[in-house]
Amino acid sequence: MEPVSEPSKLRAEITYNAAADHFGDSPLAFWDRYGRRTVERLSLLPGSFVLDVGCGSGASAIPAAIRVGPHGRVIGIDLAERLLDIARTKSIAQRLRNVDFRRADMTTLSYPDDSFDAVVCVFAIFFATDMVKQVRELWRVMRPGGKLAITTWGPRMFEPGSQAWWSAVKESRPDLVAAVNPWERITTTQAVLQLLSDSGIVDAEVAAEDGQQALQSPEDWWTVVLGSGYRWTVEQMNAEETARVKGANLKTLRDNDTKFIETNVIYAVAKKS
Ligand SMILES: C[S@@+](CC[C@H](N)C(=O)[O-])C[C@H]1O[C@@H](n2cnc3c(N)ncnc32)[C@H](O)[C@@H]1O
């Protein structure tokens, strides 16, 4: 694949390559949890051919590969080579020979129409500048009778950690506080239903599920910052600024005795007729 040049894609690639060093740490167990739960909702049949876009380190692609079995096949694509490397290592450790992890751009899929029995997109749809075009593209490569699963963050992602984090960033580097972060573009069941209907999909099951991630200590929150989309902001700061933001951010969590963050999600599954 050619190097990406579009600023939003370059940013995603840099962010998640950097986040790869903490992506699998226990305070980020939610990646695996929601990847697995997304796949459970698809009820994949043995022998199915599955595409997972924005697959990261294999949170959904690996459970999908287990589910479809040796006669099925899963292709996971992502821009972040370091996450793909982790996914490959995990699949080898589990002796899975039916899953391929490839560096590719989900916005320009090279697959013919009707290629896959299922298409999965977990916490990645909001990275597409044109989400309707992206959903149409995922729908295009899926055969009639196939199922599309899209999982997004629900409201209050990572609260109260997020609010404390952005307040601390605002104090030191107000220029890094974005008006809207990608994952904030679509956080309600209504917005997901709207996206699907704008993409021509009228018959979809959309469900919100509240969740939490336990924090053993405020340090756990910092691990979440480093292993998530917030890593971009950390990468823009120098060591002194980072230390200041971390100090202020963790002090708020310590003062409030924060024991968990919210990890609410929205699952959508749609069958192509
Ligand atoms: C929040 S992570 C989620 C990863 C994985 N699905 C999971 O739940 O653990 C979002 C992923 O989308 C990937 N991504 C963003 N834009 C992409 C694009 N245009 N094509 C492929 N992957 C993309 C990022 O590199 C990142 O790994």
The ligand as an SDF file (V2000), in Angstrom:
LIG
                    3D

 27 29  0  0  0  0  0  0  0  0999 V2000
   -9.9760    2.8400   18.1600 C   0  0  0  0  0  0  0  0  0  0  0  0
   -9.0090    1.7630   17.1800 S   0  0  0  0  0  0  0  0  0  0  0  0
   -9.9840    0.2970   17.2590 C   0  0  0  0  0  0  0  0  0  0  0  0
   -9.2130   -0.9260   16.8320 C   0  0  0  0  0  0  0  0  0  0  0  0
   -9.9860   -2.2390   16.9500 C   0  0  0  0  0  0  0  0  0  0  0  0
  -11.1210   -2.2920   16.0710 N   0  0  0  0  0  0  0  0  0  0  0  0
  -10.4110   -2.4660   18.3770 C   0  0  0  0  0  0  0  0  0  0  0  0
  -11.6070   -2.2980   18.6710 O   0  0  0  0  0  0  0  0  0  0  0  0
   -9.5550   -2.7890   19.2160 O   0  0  0  0  0  0  0  0  0  0  0  0
   -9.3440    2.3770   15.5550 C   0  0  0  0  0  0  0  0  0  0  0  0
   -8.4960    1.7570   14.4610 C   0  0  0  0  0  0  0  0  0  0  0  0
   -8.9360    2.2150   13.1770 O   0  0  0  0  0  0  0  0  0  0  0  0
   -7.8010    2.3430   12.3620 C   0  0  0  0  0  0  0  0  0  0  0  0
   -8.1030    3.2090   11.2100 N   0  0  0  0  0  0  0  0  0  0  0  0
   -8.4290    4.5160   11.2160 C   0  0  0  0  0  0  0  0  0  0  0  0
   -8.6270    4.9570    9.9610 N   0  0  0  0  0  0  0  0  0  0  0  0
   -8.4410    3.8870    9.1430 C   0  0  0  0  0  0  0  0  0  0  0  0
   -8.5090    3.6940    7.7180 C   0  0  0  0  0  0  0  0  0  0  0  0
   -8.8000    4.7000    6.8850 N   0  0  0  0  0  0  0  0  0  0  0  0
   -8.2770    2.4550    7.2360 N   0  0  0  0  0  0  0  0  0  0  0  0
   -7.9430    1.4250    8.0670 C   0  0  0  0  0  0  0  0  0  0  0  0
   -7.8650    1.5480    9.4010 N   0  0  0  0  0  0  0  0  0  0  0  0
   -8.1140    2.7650    9.9510 C   0  0  0  0  0  0  0  0  0  0  0  0
   -6.7420    2.8980   13.3030 C   0  0  0  0  0  0  0  0  0  0  0  0
   -5.4340    2.7160   12.8060 O   0  0  0  0  0  0  0  0  0  0  0  0
   -7.0260    2.1140   14.5760 C   0  0  0  0  0  0  0  0  0  0  0  0
   -6.2600    0.9390   14.6700 O   0  0  0  0  0  0  0  0  0  0  0  0
  1  2  1  0
  2  3  1  0
  2 10  1  0
  3  4  1  0
  4  5  1  0
  5  6  1  0
  5  7  1  0
  7  8  2  0
  7  9  1  0
 10 11  1  0
 11 12  1  0
 11 26  1  0
 12 13  1  0
 13 14  1  0
 13 24  1  0
 14 15  1  0
 14 23  1  0
 15 16  2  0
 16 17  1  0
 17 18  1  0
 17 23  2  0
 18 19  1  0
 18 20  2  0
 20 21  1  0
 21 22  2  0
 22 23  1  0
 24 25  1  0
 24 26  1  0
 26 27  1  0
M  CHG  2   2   1   9  -1
M  END
$$$$
